[in-house]
Amino acid sequence: MAKNVISDETIDYVGILAKLELSPEEKEQAKKDMANMLDYIDMLNELDTTGVEPMSHAFPLHNVFREDVVVNGNDRENMLANAPDRKDGCYKVPKTVE
């Protein structure tokens, strides 16, 4: 039996927040599920975590940023070499909005 008891008002409130319309059977199942989740959290709270360093992720993360270095430069003429039409150093495309 679950230690935590969830009231009908709590389930109705959560349903309103989640914009859910729950049938009476779904409400009963949601009450059981929520009580089970809270029981599990209570069980985790009983664990001795003395000396355990808090972490924000299960795996160690390191800064993955790199220096932003341009490697291909400004090679406009090569990029426009196969353009079917161009104007002022840019691609010229058909007008799509009138």
mmCIF file as gemmi writes it, N, C-alpha and C atoms, coordinates in Angstrom:
data_model
loop_
_atom_site.group_PDB
_atom_site.id
_atom_site.type_symbol
_atom_site.label_atom_id
_atom_site.label_alt_id
_atom_site.label_comp_id
_atom_site.label_asym_id
_atom_site.label_entity_id
_atom_site.label_seq_id
_atom_site.pdbx_PDB_ins_code
_atom_site.Cartn_x
_atom_site.Cartn_y
_atom_site.Cartn_z
_atom_site.occupancy
_atom_site.B_iso_or_equiv
_atom_site.pdbx_formal_charge
_atom_site.auth_seq_id
_atom_site.auth_asym_id
_atom_site.pdbx_PDB_model_num
ATOM 1 N N . MET Axp A 1 ? 0.849 -1.187 0 1 0 ? 1 A 1
ATOM 2 C CA . MET Axp A 1 ? 0 0 0 1 0 ? 1 A 1
ATOM 3 C C . MET Axp A 1 ? 0.892 1.247 0 1 0 ? 1 A 1
ATOM 4 N N . ALA Axp A 2 ? 0.477 2.225 -0.749 1 0 ? 2 A 1
ATOM 5 C CA . ALA Axp A 2 ? 1.253 3.457 -0.858 1 0 ? 2 A 1
ATOM 6 C C . ALA Axp A 2 ? 1.165 4.267 0.421 1 0 ? 2 A 1
ATOM 7 N N . LYS Axp A 3 ? 2.289 4.844 0.822 1 0 ? 3 A 1
ATOM 8 C CA . LYS Axp A 3 ? 2.313 5.715 1.996 1 0 ? 3 A 1
ATOM 9 C C . LYS Axp A 3 ? 1.683 7.063 1.661 1 0 ? 3 A 1
ATOM 10 N N . ASN Axp A 4 ? 1.956 7.551 0.475 1 0 ? 4 A 1
ATOM 11 C CA . ASN Axp A 4 ? 1.421 8.846 0.056 1 0 ? 4 A 1
ATOM 12 C C . ASN Axp A 4 ? 0.023 8.65 -0.517 1 0 ? 4 A 1
ATOM 13 N N . VAL Axp A 5 ? -0.906 9.44 -0.046 1 0 ? 5 A 1
ATOM 14 C CA . VAL Axp A 5 ? -2.275 9.375 -0.544 1 0 ? 5 A 1
ATOM 15 C C . VAL Axp A 5 ? -2.548 10.672 -1.291 1 0 ? 5 A 1
ATOM 16 N N . ILE Axp A 6 ? -2.994 10.532 -2.533 1 0 ? 6 A 1
ATOM 17 C CA . ILE Axp A 6 ? -3.266 11.676 -3.387 1 0 ? 6 A 1
ATOM 18 C C . ILE Axp A 6 ? -4.772 11.911 -3.387 1 0 ? 6 A 1
ATOM 19 N N . SER Axp A 7 ? -5.168 13.148 -3.162 1 0 ? 7 A 1
ATOM 20 C CA . SER Axp A 7 ? -6.593 13.464 -3.107 1 0 ? 7 A 1
ATOM 21 C C . SER Axp A 7 ? -7.162 13.684 -4.507 1 0 ? 7 A 1
ATOM 22 N N . ASP Axp A 8 ? -8.488 13.592 -4.596 1 0 ? 8 A 1
ATOM 23 C CA . ASP Axp A 8 ? -9.164 13.867 -5.869 1 0 ? 8 A 1
ATOM 24 C C . ASP Axp A 8 ? -8.922 15.307 -6.3 1 0 ? 8 A 1
ATOM 25 N N . GLU Axp A 9 ? -8.847 16.219 -5.33 1 0 ? 9 A 1
ATOM 26 C CA . GLU Axp A 9 ? -8.626 17.629 -5.652 1 0 ? 9 A 1
ATOM 27 C C . GLU Axp A 9 ? -7.252 17.839 -6.295 1 0 ? 9 A 1
ATOM 28 N N . THR Axp A 10 ? -6.26 17.103 -5.794 1 0 ? 10 A 1
ATOM 29 C CA . THR Axp A 10 ? -4.914 17.214 -6.371 1 0 ? 10 A 1
ATOM 30 C C . THR Axp A 10 ? -4.911 16.725 -7.808 1 0 ? 10 A 1
ATOM 31 N N . ILE Axp A 11 ? -5.554 15.592 -8.059 1 0 ? 11 A 1
ATOM 32 C CA . ILE Axp A 11 ? -5.615 15.057 -9.422 1 0 ? 11 A 1
ATOM 33 C C . ILE Axp A 11 ? -6.387 16.013 -10.324 1 0 ? 11 A 1
ATOM 34 N N . ASP Axp A 12 ? -7.487 16.568 -9.838 1 0 ? 12 A 1
ATOM 35 C CA . ASP Axp A 12 ? -8.242 17.534 -10.645 1 0 ? 12 A 1
ATOM 36 C C . ASP Axp A 12 ? -7.38 18.755 -10.969 1 0 ? 12 A 1
ATOM 37 N N . TYR Axp A 13 ? -6.619 19.235 -9.975 1 0 ? 13 A 1
ATOM 38 C CA . TYR Axp A 13 ? -5.761 20.405 -10.186 1 0 ? 13 A 1
ATOM 39 C C . TYR Axp A 13 ? -4.656 20.099 -11.205 1 0 ? 13 A 1
ATOM 40 N N . VAL Axp A 14 ? -4.03 18.947 -11.066 1 0 ? 14 A 1
ATOM 41 C CA . VAL Axp A 14 ? -2.983 18.56 -12.027 1 0 ? 14 A 1
ATOM 42 C C . VAL Axp A 14 ? -3.583 18.41 -13.413 1 0 ? 14 A 1
ATOM 43 N N . GLY Axp A 15 ? -4.785 17.858 -13.495 1 0 ? 15 A 1
ATOM 44 C CA . GLY Axp A 15 ? -5.465 17.737 -14.788 1 0 ? 15 A 1
ATOM 45 C C . GLY Axp A 15 ? -5.721 19.087 -15.425 1 0 ? 15 A 1
ATOM 46 N N . ILE Axp A 16 ? -6.11 20.075 -14.6 1 0 ? 16 A 1
ATOM 47 C CA . ILE Axp A 16 ? -6.337 21.427 -15.123 1 0 ? 16 A 1
ATOM 48 C C . ILE Axp A 16 ? -5.019 22.021 -15.619 1 0 ? 16 A 1
ATOM 49 N N . LEU Axp A 17 ? -3.96 21.874 -14.834 1 0 ? 17 A 1
ATOM 50 C CA . LEU Axp A 17 ? -2.663 22.425 -15.244 1 0 ? 17 A 1
ATOM 51 C C . LEU Axp A 17 ? -2.172 21.781 -16.534 1 0 ? 17 A 1
ATOM 52 N N . ALA Axp A 18 ? -2.391 20.469 -16.682 1 0 ? 18 A 1
ATOM 53 C CA . ALA Axp A 18 ? -1.921 19.75 -17.863 1 0 ? 18 A 1
ATOM 54 C C . ALA Axp A 18 ? -2.932 19.804 -19.005 1 0 ? 18 A 1
ATOM 55 N N . LYS Axp A 19 ? -4.081 20.483 -18.767 1 0 ? 19 A 1
ATOM 56 C CA . LYS Axp A 19 ? -5.142 20.595 -19.769 1 0 ? 19 A 1
ATOM 57 C C . LYS Axp A 19 ? -5.597 19.213 -20.232 1 0 ? 19 A 1
ATOM 58 N N . LEU Axp A 20 ? -5.841 18.326 -19.255 1 0 ? 20 A 1
ATOM 59 C CA . LEU Axp A 20 ? -6.294 16.968 -19.53 1 0 ? 20 A 1
ATOM 60 C C . LEU Axp A 20 ? -7.711 16.775 -19.01 1 0 ? 20 A 1
ATOM 61 N N . GLU Axp A 21 ? -8.496 16.055 -19.765 1 0 ? 21 A 1
ATOM 62 C CA . GLU Axp A 21 ? -9.805 15.637 -19.291 1 0 ? 21 A 1
ATOM 63 C C . GLU Axp A 21 ? -9.693 14.15 -18.995 1 0 ? 21 A 1
ATOM 64 N N . LEU Axp A 22 ? -9.741 13.802 -17.721 1 0 ? 22 A 1
ATOM 65 C CA . LEU Axp A 22 ? -9.553 12.422 -17.311 1 0 ? 22 A 1
ATOM 66 C C . LEU Axp A 22 ? -10.886 11.796 -16.923 1 0 ? 22 A 1
ATOM 67 N N . SER Axp A 23 ? -11.073 10.559 -17.369 1 0 ? 23 A 1
ATOM 68 C CA . SER Axp A 23 ? -12.249 9.803 -16.958 1 0 ? 23 A 1
ATOM 69 C C . SER Axp A 23 ? -12.052 9.393 -15.498 1 0 ? 23 A 1
ATOM 70 N N . PRO Axp A 24 ? -13.112 8.983 -14.816 1 0 ? 24 A 1
ATOM 71 C CA . PRO Axp A 24 ? -12.957 8.531 -13.424 1 0 ? 24 A 1
ATOM 72 C C . PRO Axp A 24 ? -11.934 7.4 -13.272 1 0 ? 24 A 1
ATOM 73 N N . GLU Axp A 25 ? -11.881 6.483 -14.246 1 0 ? 25 A 1
ATOM 74 C CA . GLU Axp A 25 ? -10.904 5.393 -14.19 1 0 ? 25 A 1
ATOM 75 C C . GLU Axp A 25 ? -9.482 5.926 -14.352 1 0 ? 25 A 1
ATOM 76 N N . GLU Axp A 26 ? -9.316 6.884 -15.254 1 0 ? 26 A 1
ATOM 77 C CA . GLU Axp A 26 ? -7.994 7.474 -15.458 1 0 ? 26 A 1
ATOM 78 C C . GLU Axp A 26 ? -7.554 8.262 -14.233 1 0 ? 26 A 1
ATOM 79 N N . LYS Axp A 27 ? -8.496 8.915 -13.571 1 0 ? 27 A 1
ATOM 80 C CA . LYS Axp A 27 ? -8.16 9.658 -12.354 1 0 ? 27 A 1
ATOM 81 C C . LYS Axp A 27 ? -7.668 8.712 -11.263 1 0 ? 27 A 1
ATOM 82 N N . GLU Axp A 28 ? -8.34 7.572 -11.12 1 0 ? 28 A 1
ATOM 83 C CA . GLU Axp A 28 ? -7.919 6.601 -10.108 1 0 ? 28 A 1
ATOM 84 C C . GLU Axp A 28 ? -6.529 6.065 -10.417 1 0 ? 28 A 1
ATOM 85 N N . GLN Axp A 29 ? -6.279 5.769 -11.7 1 0 ? 29 A 1
ATOM 86 C CA . GLN Axp A 29 ? -4.958 5.273 -12.101 1 0 ? 29 A 1
ATOM 87 C C . GLN Axp A 29 ? -3.9 6.351 -11.881 1 0 ? 29 A 1
ATOM 88 N N . ALA Axp A 30 ? -4.23 7.593 -12.194 1 0 ? 30 A 1
ATOM 89 C CA . ALA Axp A 30 ? -3.281 8.698 -11.996 1 0 ? 30 A 1
ATOM 90 C C . ALA Axp A 30 ? -2.966 8.874 -10.518 1 0 ? 30 A 1
ATOM 91 N N . LYS Axp A 31 ? -3.969 8.712 -9.649 1 0 ? 31 A 1
ATOM 92 C CA . LYS Axp A 31 ? -3.733 8.813 -8.209 1 0 ? 31 A 1
ATOM 93 C C . LYS Axp A 31 ? -2.758 7.733 -7.75 1 0 ? 31 A 1
ATOM 94 N N . LYS Axp A 32 ? -2.947 6.514 -8.254 1 0 ? 32 A 1
ATOM 95 C CA . LYS Axp A 32 ? -2.047 5.408 -7.888 1 0 ? 32 A 1
ATOM 96 C C . LYS Axp A 32 ? -0.637 5.673 -8.401 1 0 ? 32 A 1
ATOM 97 N N . ASP Axp A 33 ? -0.543 6.101 -9.666 1 0 ? 33 A 1
ATOM 98 C CA . ASP Axp A 33 ? 0.769 6.362 -10.263 1 0 ? 33 A 1
ATOM 99 C C . ASP Axp A 33 ? 1.503 7.474 -9.521 1 0 ? 33 A 1
ATOM 100 N N . MET Axp A 34 ? 0.791 8.561 -9.203 1 0 ? 34 A 1
ATOM 101 C CA . MET Axp A 34 ? 1.427 9.671 -8.508 1 0 ? 34 A 1
ATOM 102 C C . MET Axp A 34 ? 1.872 9.255 -7.105 1 0 ? 34 A 1
ATOM 103 N N . ALA Axp A 35 ? 1.041 8.477 -6.425 1 0 ? 35 A 1
ATOM 104 C CA . ALA Axp A 35 ? 1.411 7.992 -5.097 1 0 ? 35 A 1
ATOM 105 C C . ALA Axp A 35 ? 2.65 7.105 -5.182 1 0 ? 35 A 1
ATOM 106 N N . ASN Axp A 36 ? 2.719 6.25 -6.202 1 0 ? 36 A 1
ATOM 107 C CA . ASN Axp A 36 ? 3.901 5.39 -6.385 1 0 ? 36 A 1
ATOM 108 C C . ASN Axp A 36 ? 5.156 6.214 -6.642 1 0 ? 36 A 1
ATOM 109 N N . MET Axp A 37 ? 5.032 7.275 -7.44 1 0 ? 37 A 1
ATOM 110 C CA . MET Axp A 37 ? 6.192 8.126 -7.703 1 0 ? 37 A 1
ATOM 111 C C . MET Axp A 37 ? 6.676 8.799 -6.422 1 0 ? 37 A 1
ATOM 112 N N . LEU Axp A 38 ? 5.724 9.315 -5.635 1 0 ? 38 A 1
ATOM 113 C CA . LEU Axp A 38 ? 6.107 9.979 -4.387 1 0 ? 38 A 1
ATOM 114 C C . LEU Axp A 38 ? 6.697 8.984 -3.392 1 0 ? 38 A 1
ATOM 115 N N . ASP Axp A 39 ? 6.184 7.759 -3.373 1 0 ? 39 A 1
ATOM 116 C CA . ASP Axp A 39 ? 6.76 6.72 -2.508 1 0 ? 39 A 1
ATOM 117 C C . ASP Axp A 39 ? 8.199 6.423 -2.917 1 0 ? 39 A 1
ATOM 118 N N . TYR Axp A 40 ? 8.446 6.374 -4.228 1 0 ? 40 A 1
ATOM 119 C CA . TYR Axp A 40 ? 9.796 6.113 -4.719 1 0 ? 40 A 1
ATOM 120 C C . TYR Axp A 40 ? 10.736 7.246 -4.322 1 0 ? 40 A 1
ATOM 121 N N . ILE Axp A 41 ? 10.264 8.479 -4.441 1 0 ? 41 A 1
ATOM 122 C CA . ILE Axp A 41 ? 11.086 9.628 -4.041 1 0 ? 41 A 1
ATOM 123 C C . ILE Axp A 41 ? 11.385 9.562 -2.544 1 0 ? 41 A 1
ATOM 124 N N . ASP Axp A 42 ? 10.377 9.193 -1.746 1 0 ? 42 A 1
ATOM 125 C CA . ASP Axp A 42 ? 10.604 9.032 -0.303 1 0 ? 42 A 1
ATOM 126 C C . ASP Axp A 42 ? 11.666 7.978 -0.039 1 0 ? 42 A 1
ATOM 127 N N . MET Axp A 43 ? 11.622 6.881 -0.813 1 0 ? 43 A 1
ATOM 128 C CA . MET Axp A 43 ? 12.606 5.818 -0.644 1 0 ? 43 A 1
ATOM 129 C C . MET Axp A 43 ? 14.015 6.334 -0.983 1 0 ? 43 A 1
ATOM 130 N N . LEU Axp A 44 ? 14.124 7.133 -2.045 1 0 ? 44 A 1
ATOM 131 C CA . LEU Axp A 44 ? 15.422 7.703 -2.414 1 0 ? 44 A 1
ATOM 132 C C . LEU Axp A 44 ? 15.916 8.671 -1.348 1 0 ? 44 A 1
ATOM 133 N N . ASN Axp A 45 ? 14.999 9.4 -0.723 1 0 ? 45 A 1
ATOM 134 C CA . ASN Axp A 45 ? 15.382 10.345 0.324 1 0 ? 45 A 1
ATOM 135 C C . ASN Axp A 45 ? 15.946 9.651 1.554 1 0 ? 45 A 1
ATOM 136 N N . GLU Axp A 46 ? 15.668 8.363 1.711 1 0 ? 46 A 1
ATOM 137 C CA . GLU Axp A 46 ? 16.181 7.616 2.857 1 0 ? 46 A 1
ATOM 138 C C . GLU Axp A 46 ? 17.644 7.203 2.674 1 0 ? 46 A 1
ATOM 139 N N . LEU Axp A 47 ? 18.153 7.291 1.45 1 0 ? 47 A 1
ATOM 140 C CA . LEU Axp A 47 ? 19.531 6.887 1.177 1 0 ? 47 A 1
ATOM 141 C C . LEU Axp A 47 ? 20.516 7.848 1.829 1 0 ? 47 A 1
ATOM 142 N N . ASP Axp A 48 ? 21.605 7.293 2.319 1 0 ? 48 A 1
ATOM 143 C CA . ASP Axp A 48 ? 22.667 8.108 2.917 1 0 ? 48 A 1
ATOM 144 C C . ASP Axp A 48 ? 23.573 8.609 1.797 1 0 ? 48 A 1
ATOM 145 N N . THR Axp A 49 ? 23.539 9.887 1.56 1 0 ? 49 A 1
ATOM 146 C CA . THR Axp A 49 ? 24.362 10.47 0.497 1 0 ? 49 A 1
ATOM 147 C C . THR Axp A 49 ? 25.514 11.287 1.065 1 0 ? 49 A 1
ATOM 148 N N . THR Axp A 50 ? 25.869 11.026 2.292 1 0 ? 50 A 1
ATOM 149 C CA . THR Axp A 50 ? 26.975 11.729 2.917 1 0 ? 50 A 1
ATOM 150 C C . THR Axp A 50 ? 28.255 11.457 2.121 1 0 ? 50 A 1
ATOM 151 N N . GLY Axp A 51 ? 28.948 12.504 1.752 1 0 ? 51 A 1
ATOM 152 C CA . GLY Axp A 51 ? 30.207 12.348 1.023 1 0 ? 51 A 1
ATOM 153 C C . GLY Axp A 51 ? 30.028 12.171 -0.477 1 0 ? 51 A 1
ATOM 154 N N . VAL Axp A 52 ? 28.801 12.144 -0.96 1 0 ? 52 A 1
ATOM 155 C CA . VAL Axp A 52 ? 28.561 12.015 -2.397 1 0 ? 52 A 1
ATOM 156 C C . VAL Axp A 52 ? 28.457 13.412 -2.986 1 0 ? 52 A 1
ATOM 157 N N . GLU Axp A 53 ? 29.328 13.689 -3.935 1 0 ? 53 A 1
ATOM 158 C CA . GLU Axp A 53 ? 29.36 15.017 -4.535 1 0 ? 53 A 1
ATOM 159 C C . GLU Axp A 53 ? 28.16 15.2 -5.466 1 0 ? 53 A 1
ATOM 160 N N . PRO Axp A 54 ? 27.438 16.302 -5.325 1 0 ? 54 A 1
ATOM 161 C CA . PRO Axp A 54 ? 26.309 16.548 -6.233 1 0 ? 54 A 1
ATOM 162 C C . PRO Axp A 54 ? 26.799 16.668 -7.659 1 0 ? 54 A 1
ATOM 163 N N . MET Axp A 55 ? 25.971 16.226 -8.585 1 0 ? 55 A 1
ATOM 164 C CA . MET Axp A 55 ? 26.35 16.324 -9.996 1 0 ? 55 A 1
ATOM 165 C C . MET Axp A 55 ? 25.157 16.814 -10.798 1 0 ? 55 A 1
ATOM 166 N N . SER Axp A 56 ? 25.455 17.447 -11.901 1 0 ? 56 A 1
ATOM 167 C CA . SER Axp A 56 ? 24.394 17.958 -12.758 1 0 ? 56 A 1
ATOM 168 C C . SER Axp A 56 ? 24.132 17.031 -13.932 1 0 ? 56 A 1
ATOM 169 N N . HIS Axp A 57 ? 25.012 16.052 -14.146 1 0 ? 57 A 1
ATOM 170 C CA . HIS Axp A 57 ? 24.87 15.142 -15.277 1 0 ? 57 A 1
ATOM 171 C C . HIS Axp A 57 ? 25.504 13.813 -14.913 1 0 ? 57 A 1
ATOM 172 N N . ALA Axp A 58 ? 25.006 12.753 -15.494 1 0 ? 58 A 1
ATOM 173 C CA . ALA Axp A 58 ? 25.527 11.426 -15.172 1 0 ? 58 A 1
ATOM 174 C C . ALA Axp A 58 ? 26.954 11.216 -15.691 1 0 ? 58 A 1
ATOM 175 N N . PHE Axp A 59 ? 27.321 11.948 -16.718 1 0 ? 59 A 1
ATOM 176 C CA . PHE Axp A 59 ? 28.661 11.815 -17.296 1 0 ? 59 A 1
ATOM 177 C C . PHE Axp A 59 ? 29.41 13.129 -17.123 1 0 ? 59 A 1
ATOM 178 N N . PRO Axp A 60 ? 30.711 13.063 -16.932 1 0 ? 60 A 1
ATOM 179 C CA . PRO Axp A 60 ? 31.455 14.317 -16.798 1 0 ? 60 A 1
ATOM 180 C C . PRO Axp A 60 ? 31.439 15.093 -18.118 1 0 ? 60 A 1
ATOM 181 N N . LEU Axp A 61 ? 31.098 16.352 -18.033 1 0 ? 61 A 1
ATOM 182 C CA . LEU Axp A 61 ? 31.047 17.194 -19.219 1 0 ? 61 A 1
ATOM 183 C C . LEU Axp A 61 ? 32.183 18.197 -19.18 1 0 ? 61 A 1
ATOM 184 N N . HIS Axp A 62 ? 32.748 18.435 -20.32 1 0 ? 62 A 1
ATOM 185 C CA . HIS Axp A 62 ? 33.81 19.421 -20.444 1 0 ? 62 A 1
ATOM 186 C C . HIS Axp A 62 ? 33.404 20.419 -21.512 1 0 ? 62 A 1
ATOM 187 N N . ASN Axp A 63 ? 33.976 21.588 -21.47 1 0 ? 63 A 1
ATOM 188 C CA . ASN Axp A 63 ? 33.701 22.597 -22.468 1 0 ? 63 A 1
ATOM 189 C C . ASN Axp A 63 ? 34.052 22.048 -23.842 1 0 ? 63 A 1
ATOM 190 N N . VAL Axp A 64 ? 33.049 21.995 -24.72 1 0 ? 64 A 1
ATOM 191 C CA . VAL Axp A 64 ? 33.277 21.438 -26.056 1 0 ? 64 A 1
ATOM 192 C C . VAL Axp A 64 ? 33.404 22.531 -27.111 1 0 ? 64 A 1
ATOM 193 N N . PHE Axp A 65 ? 33.48 23.782 -26.66 1 0 ? 65 A 1
ATOM 194 C CA . PHE Axp A 65 ? 33.62 24.867 -27.61 1 0 ? 65 A 1
ATOM 195 C C . PHE Axp A 65 ? 35.026 24.877 -28.195 1 0 ? 65 A 1
ATOM 196 N N . ARG Axp A 66 ? 35.101 25.341 -29.401 1 0 ? 66 A 1
ATOM 197 C CA . ARG Axp A 66 ? 36.394 25.487 -30.051 1 0 ? 66 A 1
ATOM 198 C C . ARG Axp A 66 ? 36.468 26.893 -30.628 1 0 ? 66 A 1
ATOM 199 N N . GLU Axp A 67 ? 37.642 27.294 -30.951 1 0 ? 67 A 1
ATOM 200 C CA . GLU Axp A 67 ? 37.842 28.604 -31.555 1 0 ? 67 A 1
ATOM 201 C C . GLU Axp A 67 ? 37.168 28.619 -32.928 1 0 ? 67 A 1
ATOM 202 N N . ASP Axp A 68 ? 36.434 29.682 -33.224 1 0 ? 68 A 1
ATOM 203 C CA . ASP Axp A 68 ? 35.752 29.813 -34.507 1 0 ? 68 A 1
ATOM 204 C C . ASP Axp A 68 ? 36.743 30.351 -35.528 1 0 ? 68 A 1
ATOM 205 N N . VAL Axp A 69 ? 37.264 29.455 -36.361 1 0 ? 69 A 1
ATOM 206 C CA . VAL Axp A 69 ? 38.282 29.82 -37.331 1 0 ? 69 A 1
ATOM 207 C C . VAL Axp A 69 ? 37.729 29.599 -38.734 1 0 ? 69 A 1
ATOM 208 N N . VAL Axp A 70 ? 37.819 30.604 -39.574 1 0 ? 70 A 1
ATOM 209 C CA . VAL Axp A 70 ? 37.379 30.489 -40.959 1 0 ? 70 A 1
ATOM 210 C C . VAL Axp A 70 ? 38.419 29.688 -41.722 1 0 ? 70 A 1
ATOM 211 N N . VAL Axp A 71 ? 37.97 28.617 -42.392 1 0 ? 71 A 1
ATOM 212 C CA . VAL Axp A 71 ? 38.928 27.771 -43.109 1 0 ? 71 A 1
ATOM 213 C C . VAL Axp A 71 ? 38.79 27.885 -44.618 1 0 ? 71 A 1
ATOM 214 N N . ASN Axp A 72 ? 37.608 28.302 -45.107 1 0 ? 72 A 1
ATOM 215 C CA . ASN Axp A 72 ? 37.463 28.375 -46.561 1 0 ? 72 A 1
ATOM 216 C C . ASN Axp A 72 ? 37.45 29.803 -47.082 1 0 ? 72 A 1
ATOM 217 N N . GLY Axp A 73 ? 37.435 30.776 -46.226 1 0 ? 73 A 1
ATOM 218 C CA . GLY Axp A 73 ? 37.57 32.172 -46.625 1 0 ? 73 A 1
ATOM 219 C C . GLY Axp A 73 ? 36.429 32.671 -47.489 1 0 ? 73 A 1
ATOM 220 N N . ASN Axp A 74 ? 36.654 33.825 -48.066 1 0 ? 74 A 1
ATOM 221 C CA . ASN Axp A 74 ? 35.657 34.449 -48.927 1 0 ? 74 A 1
ATOM 222 C C . ASN Axp A 74 ? 35.988 34.122 -50.367 1 0 ? 74 A 1
ATOM 223 N N . ASP Axp A 75 ? 35.386 33.073 -50.875 1 0 ? 75 A 1
ATOM 224 C CA . ASP Axp A 75 ? 35.672 32.61 -52.237 1 0 ? 75 A 1
ATOM 225 C C . ASP Axp A 75 ? 34.428 32.783 -53.095 1 0 ? 75 A 1
ATOM 226 N N . ARG Axp A 76 ? 33.952 34.022 -53.122 1 0 ? 76 A 1
ATOM 227 C CA . ARG Axp A 76 ? 32.678 34.316 -53.787 1 0 ? 76 A 1
ATOM 228 C C . ARG Axp A 76 ? 32.668 33.912 -55.262 1 0 ? 76 A 1
ATOM 229 N N . GLU Axp A 77 ? 33.735 34.164 -55.955 1 0 ? 77 A 1
ATOM 230 C CA . GLU Axp A 77 ? 33.749 33.857 -57.396 1 0 ? 77 A 1
ATOM 231 C C . GLU Axp A 77 ? 33.595 32.356 -57.65 1 0 ? 77 A 1
ATOM 232 N N . ASN Axp A 78 ? 34.254 31.527 -56.863 1 0 ? 78 A 1
ATOM 233 C CA . ASN Axp A 78 ? 34.089 30.079 -57.035 1 0 ? 78 A 1
ATOM 234 C C . ASN Axp A 78 ? 32.669 29.639 -56.683 1 0 ? 78 A 1
ATOM 235 N N . MET Axp A 79 ? 32.1 30.239 -55.64 1 0 ? 79 A 1
ATOM 236 C CA . MET Axp A 79 ? 30.743 29.864 -55.256 1 0 ? 79 A 1
ATOM 237 C C . MET Axp A 79 ? 29.736 30.27 -56.331 1 0 ? 79 A 1
ATOM 238 N N . LEU Axp A 80 ? 29.975 31.367 -56.983 1 0 ? 80 A 1
ATOM 239 C CA . LEU Axp A 80 ? 29.045 31.851 -58.009 1 0 ? 80 A 1
ATOM 240 C C . LEU Axp A 80 ? 29.367 31.32 -59.409 1 0 ? 80 A 1
ATOM 241 N N . ALA Axp A 81 ? 30.412 30.527 -59.538 1 0 ? 81 A 1
ATOM 242 C CA . ALA Axp A 81 ? 30.857 30.079 -60.863 1 0 ? 81 A 1
ATOM 243 C C . ALA Axp A 81 ? 29.765 29.32 -61.613 1 0 ? 81 A 1
ATOM 244 N N . ASN Axp A 82 ? 28.987 28.511 -60.947 1 0 ? 82 A 1
ATOM 245 C CA . ASN Axp A 82 ? 27.957 27.718 -61.618 1 0 ? 82 A 1
ATOM 246 C C . ASN Axp A 82 ? 26.56 28.3 -61.468 1 0 ? 82 A 1
ATOM 247 N N . ALA Axp A 83 ? 26.459 29.515 -60.948 1 0 ? 83 A 1
ATOM 248 C CA . ALA Axp A 83 ? 25.142 30.131 -60.781 1 0 ? 83 A 1
ATOM 249 C C . ALA Axp A 83 ? 24.54 30.413 -62.153 1 0 ? 83 A 1
ATOM 250 N N . PRO Axp A 84 ? 23.276 30.064 -62.356 1 0 ? 84 A 1
ATOM 251 C CA . PRO Axp A 84 ? 22.665 30.334 -63.655 1 0 ? 84 A 1
ATOM 252 C C . PRO Axp A 84 ? 22.512 31.824 -63.934 1 0 ? 84 A 1
ATOM 253 N N . ASP Axp A 85 ? 22.36 32.624 -62.884 1 0 ? 85 A 1
ATOM 254 C CA . ASP Axp A 85 ? 22.238 34.063 -63.063 1 0 ? 85 A 1
ATOM 255 C C . ASP Axp A 85 ? 22.745 34.738 -61.792 1 0 ? 85 A 1
ATOM 256 N N . ARG Axp A 86 ? 23.422 35.866 -61.955 1 0 ? 86 A 1
ATOM 257 C CA . ARG Axp A 86 ? 23.902 36.581 -60.78 1 0 ? 86 A 1
ATOM 258 C C . ARG Axp A 86 ? 23.871 38.078 -61.042 1 0 ? 86 A 1
ATOM 259 N N . LYS Axp A 87 ? 23.86 38.822 -59.919 1 0 ? 87 A 1
ATOM 260 C CA . LYS Axp A 87 ? 23.806 40.275 -60.026 1 0 ? 87 A 1
ATOM 261 C C . LYS Axp A 87 ? 24.548 40.848 -58.831 1 0 ? 87 A 1
ATOM 262 N N . ASP Axp A 88 ? 25.466 41.728 -59.058 1 0 ? 88 A 1
ATOM 263 C CA . ASP Axp A 88 ? 26.226 42.411 -58.011 1 0 ? 88 A 1
ATOM 264 C C . ASP Axp A 88 ? 26.905 41.435 -57.053 1 0 ? 88 A 1
ATOM 265 N N . GLY Axp A 89 ? 27.436 40.346 -57.564 1 0 ? 89 A 1
ATOM 266 C CA . GLY Axp A 89 ? 28.151 39.385 -56.737 1 0 ? 89 A 1
ATOM 267 C C . GLY Axp A 89 ? 27.251 38.495 -55.902 1 0 ? 89 A 1
ATOM 268 N N . CYS Axp A 90 ? 25.972 38.418 -56.234 1 0 ? 90 A 1
ATOM 269 C CA . CYS Axp A 90 ? 25.024 37.571 -55.5 1 0 ? 90 A 1
ATOM 270 C C . CYS Axp A 90 ? 24.242 36.698 -56.475 1 0 ? 90 A 1
ATOM 271 N N . TYR Axp A 91 ? 23.631 35.643 -55.949 1 0 ? 91 A 1
ATOM 272 C CA . TYR Axp A 91 ? 22.753 34.815 -56.768 1 0 ? 91 A 1
ATOM 273 C C . TYR Axp A 91 ? 21.508 35.623 -57.122 1 0 ? 91 A 1
ATOM 274 N N . LYS Axp A 92 ? 21.071 35.519 -58.367 1 0 ? 92 A 1
ATOM 275 C CA . LYS Axp A 92 ? 19.839 36.177 -58.768 1 0 ? 92 A 1
ATOM 276 C C . LYS Axp A 92 ? 18.81 35.069 -58.968 1 0 ? 92 A 1
ATOM 277 N N . VAL Axp A 93 ? 17.697 35.21 -58.269 1 0 ? 93 A 1
ATOM 278 C CA . VAL Axp A 93 ? 16.643 34.2 -58.318 1 0 ? 93 A 1
ATOM 279 C C . VAL Axp A 93 ? 15.358 34.841 -58.795 1 0 ? 93 A 1
ATOM 280 N N . PRO Axp A 94 ? 14.447 34.012 -59.304 1 0 ? 94 A 1
ATOM 281 C CA . PRO Axp A 94 ? 13.161 34.572 -59.745 1 0 ? 94 A 1
ATOM 282 C C . PRO Axp A 94 ? 12.388 35.15 -58.569 1 0 ? 94 A 1
ATOM 283 N N . LYS Axp A 95 ? 11.63 36.205 -58.843 1 0 ? 95 A 1
ATOM 284 C CA . LYS Axp A 95 ? 10.797 36.834 -57.817 1 0 ? 95 A 1
ATOM 285 C C . LYS Axp A 95 ? 9.682 35.849 -57.437 1 0 ? 95 A 1
ATOM 286 N N . THR Axp A 96 ? 9.484 35.669 -56.153 1 0 ? 96 A 1
ATOM 287 C CA . THR Axp A 96 ? 8.453 34.72 -55.703 1 0 ? 96 A 1
ATOM 288 C C . THR Axp A 96 ? 7.288 35.408 -55.023 1 0 ? 96 A 1
ATOM 289 N N . VAL Axp A 97 ? 7.433 36.655 -54.613 1 0 ? 97 A 1
ATOM 290 C CA . VAL Axp A 97 ? 6.373 37.39 -53.935 1 0 ? 97 A 1
ATOM 291 C C . VAL Axp A 97 ? 6.069 38.632 -54.765 1 0 ? 97 A 1
ATOM 292 N N . GLU Axp A 98 ? 4.788 38.886 -54.946 1 0 ? 98 A 1
ATOM 293 C CA . GLU Axp A 98 ? 4.416 40.073 -55.728 1 0 ? 98 A 1
ATOM 294 C C . GLU Axp A 98 ? 3.932 41.175 -54.835 1 0 ? 98 A 1
